Amino acid sequence: MSLSPLKIILIGFALVVLGVVLPFLMVLHILESTFFLNFFSYSASLVGLFLGLIGSAYYVRLSKKKKP
């Protein structure tokens, strides 16, 4: 199953947003700050950043192949 570059970018964006929203909710004391939740939000942000970069590079690569 191959994902399109735009889907990869959107998944990365959602993970980065999740990585921002979770610590914000922890600061507001809506969510309890646990080690797992801190690690998960950091990991989501990092993976989302890399997925966004990979999706962008893949998008550029495919668009260069289409142009003569």
Backbone as XML, in Angstrom:
<?xml version="1.0"?>
<chain id="A" units="angstrom">
  <residue number="1" name="MET">
    <atom name="N" x="0.839" y="-1.172" z="0.000"/>
    <atom name="CA" x="0.000" y="0.000" z="0.000"/>
    <atom name="C" x="0.888" y="1.240" z="0.000"/>
  </residue>
  <residue number="2" name="SER">
    <atom name="N" x="0.770" y="2.034" z="-1.022"/>
    <atom name="CA" x="1.581" y="3.235" z="-1.142"/>
    <atom name="C" x="0.733" y="4.464" z="-0.823"/>
  </residue>
  <residue number="3" name="LEU">
    <atom name="N" x="1.253" y="5.301" z="0.065"/>
    <atom name="CA" x="0.561" y="6.535" z="0.409"/>
    <atom name="C" x="1.032" y="7.656" z="-0.505"/>
  </residue>
  <residue number="4" name="SER">
    <atom name="N" x="0.112" y="8.526" z="-0.843"/>
    <atom name="CA" x="0.493" y="9.678" z="-1.643"/>
    <atom name="C" x="1.262" y="10.668" z="-0.768"/>
  </residue>
  <residue number="5" name="PRO">
    <atom name="N" x="2.062" y="11.515" z="-1.378"/>
    <atom name="CA" x="2.840" y="12.476" z="-0.592"/>
    <atom name="C" x="1.961" y="13.419" z="0.231"/>
  </residue>
  <residue number="6" name="LEU">
    <atom name="N" x="0.813" y="13.790" z="-0.310"/>
    <atom name="CA" x="-0.062" y="14.690" z="0.430"/>
    <atom name="C" x="-0.637" y="14.024" z="1.675"/>
  </residue>
  <residue number="7" name="LYS">
    <atom name="N" x="-0.931" y="12.731" z="1.593"/>
    <atom name="CA" x="-1.416" y="12.016" z="2.771"/>
    <atom name="C" x="-0.324" y="11.909" z="3.828"/>
  </residue>
  <residue number="8" name="ILE">
    <atom name="N" x="0.907" y="11.695" z="3.394"/>
    <atom name="CA" x="2.027" y="11.618" z="4.333"/>
    <atom name="C" x="2.215" y="12.970" z="5.029"/>
  </residue>
  <residue number="9" name="ILE">
    <atom name="N" x="2.102" y="14.048" z="4.269"/>
    <atom name="CA" x="2.233" y="15.387" z="4.844"/>
    <atom name="C" x="1.106" y="15.660" z="5.827"/>
  </residue>
  <residue number="10" name="LEU">
    <atom name="N" x="-0.102" y="15.260" z="5.493"/>
    <atom name="CA" x="-1.241" y="15.480" z="6.397"/>
    <atom name="C" x="-1.113" y="14.664" z="7.680"/>
  </residue>
  <residue number="11" name="ILE">
    <atom name="N" x="-0.635" y="13.441" z="7.570"/>
    <atom name="CA" x="-0.416" y="12.627" z="8.766"/>
    <atom name="C" x="0.660" y="13.270" z="9.635"/>
  </residue>
  <residue number="12" name="GLY">
    <atom name="N" x="1.725" y="13.746" z="9.006"/>
    <atom name="CA" x="2.778" y="14.433" z="9.741"/>
    <atom name="C" x="2.259" y="15.691" z="10.421"/>
  </residue>
  <residue number="13" name="PHE">
    <atom name="N" x="1.423" y="16.450" z="9.725"/>
    <atom name="CA" x="0.849" y="17.663" z="10.308"/>
    <atom name="C" x="-0.025" y="17.334" z="11.514"/>
  </residue>
  <residue number="14" name="ALA">
    <atom name="N" x="-0.830" y="16.282" z="11.395"/>
    <atom name="CA" x="-1.688" y="15.883" z="12.513"/>
    <atom name="C" x="-0.854" y="15.464" z="13.720"/>
  </residue>
  <residue number="15" name="LEU">
    <atom name="N" x="0.244" y="14.762" z="13.482"/>
    <atom name="CA" x="1.099" y="14.349" z="14.594"/>
    <atom name="C" x="1.796" y="15.544" z="15.245"/>
  </residue>
  <residue number="16" name="VAL">
    <atom name="N" x="2.218" y="16.513" z="14.448"/>
    <atom name="CA" x="2.840" y="17.713" z="15.015"/>
    <atom name="C" x="1.824" y="18.503" z="15.840"/>
  </residue>
  <residue number="17" name="VAL">
    <atom name="N" x="0.609" y="18.609" z="15.338"/>
    <atom name="CA" x="-0.433" y="19.307" z="16.092"/>
    <atom name="C" x="-0.719" y="18.566" z="17.397"/>
  </residue>
  <residue number="18" name="LEU">
    <atom name="N" x="-0.762" y="17.249" z="17.345"/>
    <atom name="CA" x="-0.962" y="16.459" z="18.558"/>
    <atom name="C" x="0.182" y="16.668" z="19.535"/>
  </residue>
  <residue number="19" name="GLY">
    <atom name="N" x="1.384" y="16.779" z="19.013"/>
    <atom name="CA" x="2.546" y="17.035" z="19.854"/>
    <atom name="C" x="2.547" y="18.411" z="20.487"/>
  </residue>
  <residue number="20" name="VAL">
    <atom name="N" x="1.774" y="19.331" z="19.951"/>
    <atom name="CA" x="1.651" y="20.668" z="20.540"/>
    <atom name="C" x="0.461" y="20.735" z="21.495"/>
  </residue>
  <residue number="21" name="VAL">
    <atom name="N" x="-0.646" y="20.108" z="21.121"/>
    <atom name="CA" x="-1.870" y="20.192" z="21.915"/>
    <atom name="C" x="-1.739" y="19.433" z="23.234"/>
  </residue>
  <residue number="22" name="LEU">
    <atom name="N" x="-1.124" y="18.266" z="23.209"/>
    <atom name="CA" x="-1.009" y="17.482" z="24.445"/>
    <atom name="C" x="-0.222" y="18.213" z="25.543"/>
  </residue>
  <residue number="23" name="PRO">
    <atom name="N" x="0.958" y="18.786" z="25.265"/>
    <atom name="CA" x="1.624" y="19.546" z="26.329"/>
    <atom name="C" x="0.834" y="20.779" z="26.775"/>
  </residue>
  <residue number="24" name="PHE">
    <atom name="N" x="0.118" y="21.412" z="25.841"/>
    <atom name="CA" x="-0.705" y="22.554" z="26.209"/>
    <atom name="C" x="-1.797" y="22.137" z="27.194"/>
  </residue>
  <residue number="25" name="LEU">
    <atom name="N" x="-2.425" y="20.989" z="26.943"/>
    <atom name="CA" x="-3.448" y="20.488" z="27.862"/>
    <atom name="C" x="-2.838" y="20.070" z="29.202"/>
  </residue>
  <residue number="26" name="MET">
    <atom name="N" x="-1.599" y="19.616" z="29.180"/>
    <atom name="CA" x="-0.924" y="19.268" z="30.434"/>
    <atom name="C" x="-0.595" y="20.519" z="31.240"/>
  </residue>
  <residue number="27" name="VAL">
    <atom name="N" x="-0.214" y="21.592" z="30.573"/>
    <atom name="CA" x="0.085" y="22.839" z="31.268"/>
    <atom name="C" x="-1.181" y="23.416" z="31.892"/>
  </residue>
  <residue number="28" name="LEU">
    <atom name="N" x="-2.307" y="23.276" z="31.218"/>
    <atom name="CA" x="-3.581" y="23.762" z="31.745"/>
    <atom name="C" x="-4.179" y="22.823" z="32.789"/>
  </residue>
  <residue number="29" name="HIS">
    <atom name="N" x="-3.514" y="21.715" z="33.069"/>
    <atom name="CA" x="-3.948" y="20.697" z="34.045"/>
    <atom name="C" x="-5.271" y="20.048" z="33.663"/>
  </residue>
  <residue number="30" name="ILE">
    <atom name="N" x="-5.539" y="19.987" z="32.370"/>
    <atom name="CA" x="-6.691" y="19.230" z="31.884"/>
    <atom name="C" x="-6.307" y="17.759" z="31.793"/>
  </residue>
  <residue number="31" name="LEU">
    <atom name="N" x="-5.078" y="17.496" z="31.362"/>
    <atom name="CA" x="-4.520" y="16.147" z="31.360"/>
    <atom name="C" x="-3.429" y="16.066" z="32.414"/>
  </residue>
  <residue number="32" name="GLU">
    <atom name="N" x="-3.329" y="14.912" z="33.053"/>
    <atom name="CA" x="-2.278" y="14.714" z="34.036"/>
    <atom name="C" x="-0.962" y="14.440" z="33.314"/>
  </residue>
  <residue number="33" name="SER">
    <atom name="N" x="0.076" y="15.106" z="33.742"/>
    <atom name="CA" x="1.385" y="14.951" z="33.121"/>
    <atom name="C" x="2.048" y="13.673" z="33.633"/>
  </residue>
  <residue number="34" name="THR">
    <atom name="N" x="2.141" y="12.687" z="32.752"/>
    <atom name="CA" x="2.809" y="11.438" z="33.099"/>
    <atom name="C" x="4.004" y="11.250" z="32.176"/>
  </residue>
  <residue number="35" name="PHE">
    <atom name="N" x="4.885" y="10.365" z="32.573"/>
    <atom name="CA" x="6.056" y="10.104" z="31.752"/>
    <atom name="C" x="5.649" y="9.583" z="30.379"/>
  </residue>
  <residue number="36" name="PHE">
    <atom name="N" x="4.684" y="8.676" z="30.352"/>
    <atom name="CA" x="4.244" y="8.113" z="29.074"/>
    <atom name="C" x="3.653" y="9.193" z="28.175"/>
  </residue>
  <residue number="37" name="LEU">
    <atom name="N" x="2.814" y="10.059" z="28.731"/>
    <atom name="CA" x="2.182" y="11.099" z="27.918"/>
    <atom name="C" x="3.207" y="12.116" z="27.426"/>
  </residue>
  <residue number="38" name="ASN">
    <atom name="N" x="4.183" y="12.443" z="28.266"/>
    <atom name="CA" x="5.255" y="13.350" z="27.831"/>
    <atom name="C" x="6.075" y="12.722" z="26.707"/>
  </residue>
  <residue number="39" name="PHE">
    <atom name="N" x="6.428" y="11.467" z="26.868"/>
    <atom name="CA" x="7.199" y="10.770" z="25.847"/>
    <atom name="C" x="6.394" y="10.625" z="24.559"/>
  </residue>
  <residue number="40" name="PHE">
    <atom name="N" x="5.113" y="10.330" z="24.687"/>
    <atom name="CA" x="4.256" y="10.171" z="23.517"/>
    <atom name="C" x="4.118" y="11.483" z="22.753"/>
  </residue>
  <residue number="41" name="SER">
    <atom name="N" x="3.928" y="12.597" z="23.454"/>
    <atom name="CA" x="3.773" y="13.874" z="22.763"/>
    <atom name="C" x="5.072" y="14.292" z="22.089"/>
  </residue>
  <residue number="42" name="TYR">
    <atom name="N" x="6.203" y="14.035" z="22.737"/>
    <atom name="CA" x="7.494" y="14.337" z="22.110"/>
    <atom name="C" x="7.701" y="13.467" z="20.871"/>
  </residue>
  <residue number="43" name="SER">
    <atom name="N" x="7.400" y="12.172" z="20.993"/>
    <atom name="CA" x="7.567" y="11.249" z="19.864"/>
    <atom name="C" x="6.640" y="11.616" z="18.709"/>
  </residue>
  <residue number="44" name="ALA">
    <atom name="N" x="5.411" y="11.978" z="19.026"/>
    <atom name="CA" x="4.461" y="12.355" z="17.980"/>
    <atom name="C" x="4.948" y="13.597" z="17.237"/>
  </residue>
  <residue number="45" name="SER">
    <atom name="N" x="5.468" y="14.548" z="17.973"/>
    <atom name="CA" x="5.976" y="15.758" z="17.340"/>
    <atom name="C" x="7.185" y="15.461" z="16.459"/>
  </residue>
  <residue number="46" name="LEU">
    <atom name="N" x="8.090" y="14.644" z="16.939"/>
    <atom name="CA" x="9.296" y="14.311" z="16.182"/>
    <atom name="C" x="8.971" y="13.489" z="14.936"/>
  </residue>
  <residue number="47" name="VAL">
    <atom name="N" x="8.128" y="12.478" z="15.085"/>
    <atom name="CA" x="7.745" y="11.645" z="13.941"/>
    <atom name="C" x="6.954" y="12.466" z="12.925"/>
  </residue>
  <residue number="48" name="GLY">
    <atom name="N" x="6.086" y="13.346" z="13.414"/>
    <atom name="CA" x="5.326" y="14.206" z="12.511"/>
    <atom name="C" x="6.215" y="15.136" z="11.710"/>
  </residue>
  <residue number="49" name="LEU">
    <atom name="N" x="7.246" y="15.666" z="12.348"/>
    <atom name="CA" x="8.189" y="16.527" z="11.645"/>
    <atom name="C" x="8.908" y="15.761" z="10.545"/>
  </residue>
  <residue number="50" name="PHE">
    <atom name="N" x="9.389" y="14.569" z="10.862"/>
    <atom name="CA" x="10.085" y="13.772" z="9.860"/>
    <atom name="C" x="9.150" y="13.316" z="8.739"/>
  </residue>
  <residue number="51" name="LEU">
    <atom name="N" x="7.920" y="12.949" z="9.082"/>
    <atom name="CA" x="6.975" y="12.562" z="8.033"/>
    <atom name="C" x="6.669" y="13.738" z="7.113"/>
  </residue>
  <residue number="52" name="GLY">
    <atom name="N" x="6.554" y="14.928" z="7.669"/>
    <atom name="CA" x="6.331" y="16.111" z="6.846"/>
    <atom name="C" x="7.483" y="16.368" z="5.898"/>
  </residue>
  <residue number="53" name="LEU">
    <atom name="N" x="8.699" y="16.224" z="6.400"/>
    <atom name="CA" x="9.869" y="16.414" z="5.541"/>
    <atom name="C" x="9.962" y="15.344" z="4.457"/>
  </residue>
  <residue number="54" name="ILE">
    <atom name="N" x="9.716" y="14.108" z="4.828"/>
    <atom name="CA" x="9.759" y="13.012" z="3.853"/>
    <atom name="C" x="8.663" y="13.177" z="2.810"/>
  </residue>
  <residue number="55" name="GLY">
    <atom name="N" x="7.455" y="13.536" z="3.262"/>
    <atom name="CA" x="6.357" y="13.752" z="2.325"/>
    <atom name="C" x="6.621" y="14.902" z="1.377"/>
  </residue>
  <residue number="56" name="SER">
    <atom name="N" x="7.244" y="15.960" z="1.887"/>
    <atom name="CA" x="7.579" y="17.099" z="1.023"/>
    <atom name="C" x="8.625" y="16.714" z="-0.018"/>
  </residue>
  <residue number="57" name="ALA">
    <atom name="N" x="9.638" y="15.981" z="0.413"/>
    <atom name="CA" x="10.673" y="15.551" z="-0.536"/>
    <atom name="C" x="10.089" y="14.608" z="-1.583"/>
  </residue>
  <residue number="58" name="TYR">
    <atom name="N" x="9.206" y="13.728" z="-1.165"/>
    <atom name="CA" x="8.565" y="12.796" z="-2.085"/>
    <atom name="C" x="7.678" y="13.547" z="-3.083"/>
  </residue>
  <residue number="59" name="TYR">
    <atom name="N" x="6.991" y="14.580" z="-2.606"/>
    <atom name="CA" x="6.140" y="15.389" z="-3.475"/>
    <atom name="C" x="6.973" y="16.111" z="-4.534"/>
  </residue>
  <residue number="60" name="VAL">
    <atom name="N" x="8.093" y="16.680" z="-4.126"/>
    <atom name="CA" x="8.969" y="17.375" z="-5.075"/>
    <atom name="C" x="9.540" y="16.395" z="-6.086"/>
  </residue>
  <residue number="61" name="ARG">
    <atom name="N" x="9.929" y="15.229" z="-5.607"/>
    <atom name="CA" x="10.491" y="14.217" z="-6.511"/>
    <atom name="C" x="9.482" y="13.782" z="-7.562"/>
  </residue>
  <residue number="62" name="LEU">
    <atom name="N" x="8.239" y="13.552" z="-7.144"/>
    <atom name="CA" x="7.215" y="13.143" z="-8.108"/>
    <atom name="C" x="6.859" y="14.276" z="-9.069"/>
  </residue>
  <residue number="63" name="SER">
    <atom name="N" x="6.847" y="15.510" z="-8.577"/>
    <atom name="CA" x="6.484" y="16.617" z="-9.470"/>
    <atom name="C" x="7.595" y="16.888" z="-10.488"/>
  </residue>
  <residue number="64" name="LYS">
    <atom name="N" x="8.858" y="16.622" z="-10.125"/>
    <atom name="CA" x="9.942" y="16.789" z="-11.093"/>
    <atom name="C" x="9.910" y="15.709" z="-12.161"/>
  </residue>
  <residue number="65" name="LYS">
    <atom name="N" x="9.445" y="14.522" z="-11.801"/>
    <atom name="CA" x="9.361" y="13.434" z="-12.794"/>
    <atom name="C" x="8.275" y="13.701" z="-13.822"/>
  </residue>
  <residue number="66" name="LYS">
    <atom name="N" x="7.204" y="14.385" z="-13.400"/>
    <atom name="CA" x="6.090" y="14.645" z="-14.313"/>
    <atom name="C" x="6.432" y="15.711" z="-15.336"/>
  </residue>
  <residue number="67" name="LYS">
    <atom name="N" x="7.310" y="16.657" z="-14.990"/>
    <atom name="CA" x="7.665" y="17.720" z="-15.920"/>
    <atom name="C" x="8.694" y="17.208" z="-16.917"/>
  </residue>
  <residue number="68" name="PRO">
    <atom name="N" x="8.518" y="17.572" z="-18.203"/>
    <atom name="CA" x="9.470" y="17.094" z="-19.228"/>
    <atom name="C" x="10.799" y="17.829" z="-19.174"/>
  </residue>
</chain>
